Amino acid sequence: QVQLVESGGGLVQPGGSLRLSCAASGFTFSDYAMGWFRQVPGKEREQVATIVYDGARQYYADSVKGRFTITRDNEKNTVDLQMNSLKPEDTAVYYCKVFGGFAEPWGQGTRVTVSS
């Protein structure tokens, strides 16, 4: 069973930073690309960052480019999202995803609130 468990969210002031982490299990982690998505109630889920299977290439949505960094540790089976210079519009529930065609549902996610 594929399991993805997000953590690290919280309340942060504009301009602040958070580091999210996703712990993966139930599949060969190093074989697959991983990504981070976010969703605000009433809006479509947005793909914010992707990292290829070996970590060699990363891709970002224009809205977060230059502020967020996605990394992975294939020894620990984790993928992280370092978020800097946070803006109120970054407020969302953040989810990780494996691009492997598995049937796993979206997990609980971790909530990020950017507010003064």
SVG drawing of the C-alpha trace seen along z (x, -y; Angstrom):
<svg xmlns="http://www.w3.org/2000/svg" viewBox="-16 -41 37 43">
<polyline fill="none" stroke="black" stroke-width="0.4" points="0.0,0.0 1.4,-3.4 1.5,-5.7 2.4,-9.4 2.5,-11.4 3.0,-15.1 4.2,-17.2 5.7,-20.6 2.9,-23.0 1.9,-25.8 1.2,-29.5 3.9,-31.8 4.1,-35.5 4.5,-37.0 8.1,-36.8 8.8,-33.8 9.8,-30.3 8.6,-26.8 10.0,-23.4 7.5,-20.7 8.4,-17.0 6.7,-13.9 7.5,-10.4 6.8,-7.7 6.4,-4.0 4.9,-1.1 6.8,-1.5 10.4,-1.8 10.8,-5.4 13.8,-6.0 12.1,-4.8 9.5,-7.6 9.2,-11.3 7.6,-13.1 5.7,-16.4 4.1,-18.8 0.6,-20.2 -1.6,-22.7 -5.3,-23.4 -7.4,-26.2 -11.1,-25.4 -13.2,-26.1 -10.2,-26.2 -8.4,-23.6 -5.4,-21.8 -2.2,-23.4 1.0,-21.6 3.8,-23.7 6.9,-21.6 8.2,-18.3 11.4,-16.4 12.6,-13.6 13.4,-10.1 17.1,-10.8 16.7,-14.4 18.7,-15.7 15.9,-18.0 13.2,-20.1 10.3,-22.0 8.2,-24.8 5.0,-26.7 5.6,-30.3 3.9,-31.4 6.6,-29.8 9.7,-29.9 12.6,-31.4 11.0,-31.0 10.4,-27.3 12.9,-24.4 12.0,-20.8 14.5,-18.1 14.5,-14.4 16.4,-11.9 16.3,-8.5 17.9,-6.9 15.3,-8.2 12.4,-8.0 11.4,-11.6 10.7,-14.6 10.8,-18.1 9.6,-21.5 11.6,-24.5 9.3,-27.5 10.9,-31.0 9.5,-34.5 6.0,-33.2 3.1,-35.3 -0.6,-35.2 -1.5,-33.6 0.6,-30.6 -2.0,-29.7 -3.3,-26.2 -3.2,-22.6 -0.1,-21.0 0.0,-17.5 2.8,-15.3 2.3,-12.9 4.1,-10.0 4.0,-10.0 3.7,-6.2 0.1,-5.5 -0.8,-4.1 -4.3,-4.1 -3.5,-5.9 -5.8,-8.7 -4.7,-12.1 -3.5,-12.1 -4.3,-14.4 -1.9,-17.0 -0.4,-19.7 -1.9,-23.1 0.1,-26.2 -1.3,-29.6 0.6,-32.8 -0.8,-35.7 0.2,-38.6"/>
</svg>
